[in-house]
């Protein structure tokens, strides 16, 4: 009888301790901010708007001279970009976007979906409406968001050293005022001029080739000895003669 009572007491203590441990363990699913919440693990073969949202955030990890299509289809390119993103932040690099990957994205983004080190204001020093360019204001703003996530990836690859955007979206009037080319990508909202107090211009433009930009111009290209121009055009153009190949 005494033995049974003792066993019962021990079992009860074990249950209490187990409950205490469970209560003290943080939730495995990170709480999203006010921007976007993923509700399922994503992997190759899946599709949907949640895949598109993921693609926007890993668009800066497509590999050398490559770009990711924001098509909502989780194909090999997206999986490879997710894998590079995971490796860059010390996660298990399996190319599957699950709770740990989403938790890192939530950590990296503000409530307006911009990455923590960049802002809409920084990408638009022209006007507050995003109007007056070659595309609608909504498209220009969306293009700027994609550009910011590419810049966040570039910043990470440069050792988390700050990148300073000196020019982003421009209306036709703003572009004319600064002497921009008539076909400037700044008019589309997907371009940024960059400088850094920590990394050389050549290092920036060389590294940027692996982070989803279609157009890159730097030292040695006319008018670009004091900054890097990065844009989201399709295809790939790189011109920075001073920086080698």
C-alpha positions as CSV (number, residue, x, y, z in Angstrom):
1,X,0.0,0.0,0.0
2,X,2.8,2.4,1.0
3,X,4.7,1.6,-2.2
4,X,1.6,2.3,-4.3
5,X,1.1,5.7,-2.5
6,X,4.7,6.6,-3.1
7,X,4.5,5.6,-6.8
8,X,1.3,7.7,-7.1
9,X,3.0,10.8,-5.6
10,X,6.0,10.4,-7.9
11,X,3.8,10.1,-10.9
12,X,1.9,13.2,-9.9
13,X,5.2,15.2,-9.4
14,X,6.3,14.0,-12.8
15,X,3.2,15.3,-14.5
16,X,3.5,18.7,-12.7
17,X,7.1,19.0,-13.8
18,X,6.3,18.0,-17.3
19,X,3.5,20.6,-17.4
20,X,5.9,23.3,-16.1
21,X,8.4,22.5,-18.8
22,X,5.9,22.6,-21.6
23,X,4.5,25.9,-20.3
24,X,8.0,27.4,-20.2
25,X,8.9,26.5,-23.8
26,X,8.4,29.3,-26.4
27,X,6.0,28.6,-29.2
28,X,7.7,27.0,-32.2
29,X,5.8,29.2,-34.6
30,X,6.9,32.8,-34.6
31,X,4.3,35.5,-34.4
32,X,4.2,37.5,-37.6
33,X,4.3,41.3,-37.6
34,X,1.6,43.4,-39.2
35,X,2.8,42.6,-42.7
36,X,2.1,39.0,-43.7
37,X,1.7,35.6,-42.1
38,X,2.5,32.3,-43.7
39,X,0.2,29.5,-42.6
40,X,1.8,26.5,-44.2
41,X,5.2,25.1,-45.0
42,X,6.2,25.7,-48.6
43,X,8.3,23.5,-50.9
44,X,8.8,22.6,-54.5
45,X,5.7,21.9,-56.4
46,X,3.5,24.3,-54.5
47,X,2.0,27.5,-55.8
48,X,-0.1,30.4,-54.6
49,X,0.1,34.0,-53.4
50,X,2.0,32.9,-50.3
51,X,4.7,31.6,-52.6
52,X,4.8,35.0,-54.3
53,X,5.2,36.7,-50.9
54,X,8.1,34.4,-50.1
55,X,9.7,35.0,-53.6
56,X,9.7,38.8,-52.9
57,X,11.7,38.2,-49.7
58,X,14.2,35.8,-51.2
59,X,14.6,37.7,-54.5
60,X,18.0,38.8,-53.4
61,X,19.4,35.2,-53.3
62,X,19.0,33.9,-56.8
63,X,22.7,33.1,-57.5
64,X,25.3,34.7,-59.8
65,X,23.8,36.9,-62.5
66,X,20.4,35.4,-62.0
67,X,16.9,36.6,-61.1
68,X,13.8,34.9,-59.6
69,X,10.5,35.1,-61.3
70,X,7.8,36.3,-58.9
71,X,5.2,33.9,-60.4
72,X,3.9,32.2,-57.4
73,X,5.3,28.8,-58.4
74,X,7.8,27.1,-56.1
75,X,10.2,25.7,-58.6
76,X,13.9,24.8,-58.4
77,X,15.0,28.5,-58.6
78,X,12.9,29.5,-55.7
79,X,14.0,26.5,-53.7
80,X,17.7,27.4,-54.4
81,X,17.1,31.0,-53.4
82,X,15.4,29.8,-50.1
83,X,18.4,27.5,-49.5
84,X,20.9,30.4,-50.0
85,X,18.8,32.6,-47.7
86,X,18.8,29.9,-45.1
87,X,22.5,29.4,-45.3
88,X,23.1,33.2,-45.0
89,X,21.3,33.3,-41.7
90,X,22.6,30.1,-40.2
91,X,19.4,28.0,-40.7
92,X,19.2,24.4,-41.9
93,X,19.6,25.0,-45.7
94,X,17.1,22.5,-47.1
95,X,15.3,24.8,-49.5
96,X,12.0,24.2,-47.7
97,X,10.3,27.2,-46.2
98,X,9.0,26.3,-42.8
99,X,8.6,27.9,-39.4
100,X,12.3,28.7,-38.9
101,X,12.6,30.4,-42.3
102,X,9.4,32.4,-41.7
103,X,10.6,33.4,-38.2
104,X,13.8,34.8,-39.7
105,X,11.7,36.7,-42.3
106,X,9.4,38.1,-39.6
107,X,12.5,39.2,-37.7
108,X,13.9,41.0,-40.8
109,X,10.8,42.9,-41.8
110,X,8.8,45.9,-40.5
111,X,5.1,46.1,-40.3
112,X,4.9,47.7,-43.8
113,X,6.7,44.7,-45.3
114,X,10.0,46.5,-45.9
115,X,13.2,45.0,-44.6
116,X,14.4,46.5,-41.4
117,X,17.4,48.2,-42.8
118,X,15.6,50.0,-45.7
119,X,12.4,52.1,-45.9
120,X,10.0,53.5,-48.5
121,X,11.1,57.0,-47.6
122,X,14.7,56.0,-48.4
123,X,13.7,54.6,-51.8
124,X,11.6,57.6,-52.7
125,X,13.3,60.9,-52.0
126,X,11.3,62.5,-54.8
127,X,7.7,62.7,-53.6
128,X,5.4,60.9,-51.2
129,X,2.9,59.7,-53.8
130,X,5.1,57.5,-56.1
131,X,3.3,59.2,-59.0
132,X,4.8,60.8,-62.1
133,X,7.1,58.0,-63.3
134,X,6.8,55.6,-66.2
135,X,4.5,53.2,-64.3
136,X,1.6,53.6,-61.9
137,X,2.3,54.7,-58.4
138,X,1.3,51.3,-57.0
139,X,3.7,49.5,-59.4
140,X,6.5,51.9,-58.6
141,X,6.0,51.2,-54.9
142,X,5.9,47.5,-55.4
143,X,9.1,47.6,-57.5
144,X,10.8,49.5,-54.7
145,X,9.8,46.9,-52.2
146,X,11.4,44.1,-54.3
147,X,14.5,46.3,-54.7
148,X,14.7,46.7,-50.9
149,X,14.7,43.0,-50.3
150,X,17.5,42.6,-52.8
151,X,19.4,45.3,-51.0
152,X,18.8,43.6,-47.7
153,X,20.4,40.4,-49.1
154,X,23.3,42.4,-50.5
155,X,23.8,44.1,-47.2
156,X,23.9,40.7,-45.5
157,X,26.5,39.4,-48.0
158,X,28.6,42.4,-47.3
159,X,28.9,41.5,-43.7
160,X,25.8,43.5,-42.6
161,X,27.6,46.7,-43.3
162,X,25.3,49.6,-44.0
163,X,24.3,50.6,-47.5
164,X,23.1,54.1,-48.1
165,X,20.6,54.8,-50.9
166,X,21.3,58.2,-52.4
167,X,18.5,58.0,-55.0
168,X,15.6,55.7,-55.7
169,X,12.3,56.3,-57.4
170,X,12.1,59.5,-59.5
171,X,9.2,61.1,-61.2
172,X,9.8,62.5,-64.7
173,X,10.3,65.9,-63.1
174,X,12.7,64.7,-60.5
175,X,14.7,62.7,-63.0
176,X,14.9,65.7,-65.3
177,X,16.1,67.9,-62.4
178,X,19.0,65.7,-61.6
179,X,20.0,65.1,-65.2
180,X,18.9,61.5,-65.3
181,X,18.7,59.5,-68.6
182,X,15.4,59.7,-70.3
183,X,15.0,55.9,-70.0
184,X,16.3,55.7,-66.4
185,X,15.2,52.7,-64.4
186,X,14.6,55.2,-61.5
187,X,11.4,56.1,-63.3
188,X,10.1,52.6,-62.7
189,X,10.9,52.5,-59.0
190,X,13.2,49.5,-59.3
191,X,16.5,51.3,-59.1
192,X,18.8,52.5,-56.3
193,X,22.0,54.4,-56.3
194,X,24.3,53.2,-53.5
195,X,27.3,54.2,-51.4
196,X,28.7,52.7,-48.2
197,X,31.0,53.9,-45.5
198,X,32.2,50.4,-44.9
199,X,32.6,48.6,-48.3
200,X,34.3,49.9,-51.4
201,X,32.2,50.7,-54.5
202,X,34.0,47.9,-56.4
203,X,33.2,45.4,-53.7
204,X,29.5,46.4,-53.7
205,X,29.1,46.2,-57.4
206,X,30.9,42.9,-57.7
207,X,28.9,41.3,-54.9
208,X,25.6,42.7,-56.2
209,X,25.9,40.4,-59.2
210,X,24.6,37.6,-57.0
211,X,21.6,39.4,-55.6
212,X,19.0,39.7,-58.2
213,X,19.8,42.9,-60.0
214,X,19.6,43.1,-63.8
215,X,21.5,46.3,-64.3
216,X,24.7,47.2,-62.4
217,X,26.9,50.2,-63.1
218,X,29.9,51.5,-61.1
219,X,33.4,52.9,-61.1
220,X,34.7,53.4,-64.7
221,X,31.2,53.8,-66.2
222,X,30.5,57.4,-67.1
223,X,29.1,59.3,-64.2
224,X,29.4,56.4,-61.7
225,X,32.7,56.8,-60.0
226,X,31.1,58.0,-56.8
227,X,28.2,55.5,-56.5
228,X,26.8,52.2,-57.6
229,X,23.6,52.0,-59.7
230,X,21.5,48.8,-59.2
231,X,18.2,48.1,-61.0
232,X,15.7,45.4,-61.6
233,X,15.6,45.2,-65.4
234,X,15.2,41.8,-67.0
235,X,18.4,40.2,-68.3
236,X,21.8,41.2,-67.0
237,X,24.1,44.2,-67.7
238,X,27.2,44.9,-65.7
239,X,29.5,47.8,-66.4
240,X,32.2,48.9,-63.9
241,X,35.5,48.8,-65.8
242,X,37.6,50.0,-62.9
243,X,36.5,47.0,-60.9
244,X,37.7,44.3,-63.3
245,X,35.5,41.4,-64.4
